[in-house]
């Protein structure tokens, strides 16, 4: 199934306020790390960072957001690769003050620049988040990769876009044709879970197809929690895709009742802005890599 979408954020309090109080999501779990992730979960940065999972329900049955916060960085460049997160909710459509882009759809932009599209329909069995939209510079190659290599079903197709998923009851990935794609430094990746025994075969298929391997098969550990195995590579347009072992993911992704408290505590203890101010500096924007 489609697992979390990974997004880097520069202003953690503002983003959490936006997602929790405006879009009515919930903090599902929160983790702090002293150094960068071996699978570049927080981007190509080696300092202290945090991961916060937010969404409308359990990670096992809902598409949720993985927010990565690097303590030394307060701004990321938004590219044109990520085009939106789609939410089905009649209540949010009524309550959110966004831009009306069609009779039944509003858009609203988060403090870090990510677009959320809210549709005036009831949620499906997979929860309010129905999927994400990404850009494609060549739909033919995108279809070949996502359908032919990854094995997703093509749920819809027009001349200018294509929608993929495992079935119509799960969150989907939509691609919209665009002449040029800039990845910026903000948006991270999408993830899928598979039995860990199938990850080597996924990696082999990517190598045979000459896709860029970003992180070869590796097992990541989180102190006090389950180990998780991943393989990460990119599609023809450079969109990062993480395949994670389902067994470890299901154990790691269990709801933590202390998640919101741990996040509040971390935000209260975050003195990075004050530290930079004492040094006569400002927190930096993420460098282009």
Long-range contacts (C-beta under 8 A, 24 or more apart in sequence): 1-166, 1-170, 1-171, 1-192, 1-193, 2-63, 2-131, 2-165, 2-166, 2-170, 2-171, 2-172, 2-173, 2-190, 2-191, 2-192, 3-59, 3-63, 3-190, 3-191, 3-192, 3-193, 3-242, 3-244, 3-249, 4-53, 4-59, 4-63, 4-64, 4-65, 4-66, 4-190, 4-191, 5-63, 5-64, 5-65, 5-66, 5-85, 5-132, 5-188, 5-189, 5-190, 5-191, 6-41, 6-66, 6-68, 6-187, 6-188, 6-189, 6-190, 6-191, 6-242, 7-65, 7-66, 7-67, 7-68, 7-112, 7-114, 7-186, 7-187, 7-188, 8-42, 8-43, 8-67, 8-68, 8-69, 8-70, 8-73, 8-76, 8-112, 8-185, 8-186, 8-187, 8-188, 8-286, 9-67, 9-68, 9-69, 9-76, 9-111, 9-112, 10-69, 10-73, 10-74, 10-75, 10-76, 10-112, 10-283, 10-286, 11-74, 11-111, 11-112, 12-50, 12-52, 12-67, 12-69, 12-267, 12-270, 13-267, 14-111, 15-67, 15-110, 15-111, 15-112, 16-52, 16-54, 16-67, 16-263, 16-267, 18-110, 18-111, 19-54, 19-65, 19-110, 20-54, 22-96, 22-108, 23-87, 23-92, 23-96, 23-116, 24-56, 24-91, 24-92, 25-54, 25-55, 25-56, 25-65, 26-54, 26-55, 26-56, 26-57, 26-260, 27-52, 27-53, 27-54, 27-259, 27-260, 27-263, 28-53, 28-54, 28-55, 28-58, 28-59, 28-64, 28-253, 28-255, 28-256, 28-259, 29-53, 29-253, 29-254, 29-255, 29-256, 29-259, 30-256, 30-259, 30-260, 30-262, 30-263, 30-266, 31-222, 31-262, 32-262, 32-266, 37-220, 38-215, 38-218, 38-220, 39-215, 39-218, 39-220, 39-230, 39-232, 39-242, 40-214, 40-215, 40-232, 41-66, 41-68, 41-188, 42-68, 42-69, 42-70, 43-68, 43-70, 43-185, 43-188, 43-286, 43-289, 44-289, 45-70, 45-72, 45-73, 45-286, 47-71, 47-72, 48-72, 50-266, 52-259, 52-263, 53-253, 53-259, 55-127, 55-129, 56-123, 56-127, 56-128, 56-129, 57-127, 58-253, 58-255, 59-249, 59-253, 59-255, 60-250, 60-253, 61-126, 61-127, 62-126, 62-127, 62-128, 62-129, 62-171, 63-126, 63-127, 63-129, 63-130, 63-131, 63-132, 63-171, 64-129, 66-188, 66-191, 68-188, 70-286, 71-270, 71-272, 72-272, 72-283, 72-284, 73-283, 73-284, 73-285, 73-286, 74-273, 74-282, 74-283, 74-284, 74-285, 75-283, 75-284, 75-285, 75-286, 76-112, 76-113, 76-184, 76-185, 76-186, 76-285, 76-286, 77-184, 77-185, 77-186, 77-285, 77-286, 77-288, 78-112, 78-113, 78-114, 78-184, 78-186, 78-187, 79-181, 79-182, 79-183, 79-184, 79-185, 79-186, 79-187, 80-135, 80-178, 80-180, 80-181, 80-182, 80-184, 81-134, 81-135, 81-181, 81-182, 81-183, 81-184, 81-187, 81-237, 81-238, 81-239, 82-114, 82-115, 82-132, 82-133, 82-134, 82-135, 82-186, 82-187, 83-115, 83-133, 83-134, 83-135, 83-176, 84-114, 84-115, 84-116, 84-117, 84-132, 84-133, 85-114, 85-115, 85-116, 85-117, 85-129, 85-131, 85-132, 86-116, 86-117, 86-119, 86-129, 86-130, 86-131, 86-132, 86-133, 86-174, 87-116, 87-117, 87-118, 87-119, 87-128, 87-129, 87-130, 88-119, 88-121, 88-122, 88-123, 88-124, 88-128, 88-129, 88-130, 89-118, 89-119, 89-122, 89-123, 89-128, 90-120, 90-121, 90-122, 92-118, 92-128, 93-118, 93-119, 93-120, 94-120, 112-186, 113-186, 114-186, 114-187, 124-169, 125-169, 126-169, 126-170, 126-171, 127-171, 129-171, 130-171, 130-172, 131-163, 131-165, 131-171, 131-172, 131-173, 131-174, 132-171, 132-173, 132-174, 132-190, 133-173, 133-174, 133-175, 133-176, 134-173, 134-174, 134-175, 134-176, 134-190, 134-237, 134-239, 135-175, 135-176, 135-177, 135-178, 135-181, 135-237, 136-162, 136-175, 136-176, 136-177, 136-178, 136-181, 136-237, 137-177, 137-178, 137-179, 137-180, 137-181, 137-236, 137-237, 138-236, 138-237, 139-175, 139-177, 141-236, 141-237, 142-175, 142-235, 142-236, 142-237, 145-209, 145-211, 145-235, 145-236, 146-173, 146-175, 146-235, 149-205, 149-206, 149-209, 149-211, 150-192, 150-241, 181-237, 181-238, 183-238, 184-288, 185-286, 185-287, 185-288, 185-289, 186-286, 188-240, 189-232, 189-239, 189-240, 189-241, 189-242, 190-239, 190-240, 190-241, 190-242, 191-241, 191-242, 191-243, 191-244, 192-241, 192-242, 192-243, 192-244, 193-243, 193-244, 193-245, 193-246, 193-249, 193-250, 194-243, 194-244, 194-245, 194-246, 195-245, 195-246, 195-247, 196-229, 196-245, 196-246, 196-247, 196-248, 199-229, 199-230, 199-231, 199-243, 199-245, 200-231, 202-231, 202-243, 203-231, 203-233, 206-231, 206-233, 211-235, 211-236, 212-238, 214-240, 215-242, 222-252, 225-251, 225-252, 226-251, 226-252, 228-252
